[in-house]
Amino acid sequence: MSTPTPNPAAAHPAPPASDGKRIVLEIENLSAAYGQLPALRGISLRLEEGETLAVIGANGAGKSTLLKTLAGQMAPTSGRILH
């Protein structure tokens, strides 16, 4: 079993959002692929303290790929995971 790559942003506390709530997850223009096959393209979002996020979509839409990328089990091809 492989060890996930640590997320260096996780070691730093998130800055407060404009309304004073802490940002717990921020993604900018995230893309990922399996070889030449794109799985995620240009995903951006911000999740603030107290918010709930549901990831829904059809089979093959990229839900598991998004979670694997956030967990460090898969490297993004572009974009940034900030928190």
Secondary structure, 3 states (H helix, E strand, C coil): CCCCCCCHHHHCCCCECCCCCEEEEEEEEEEEEECCEEEEEEEEEEEECCCCCCCCCCCCCCHHHHHHHHCCCCCCCEEEECC
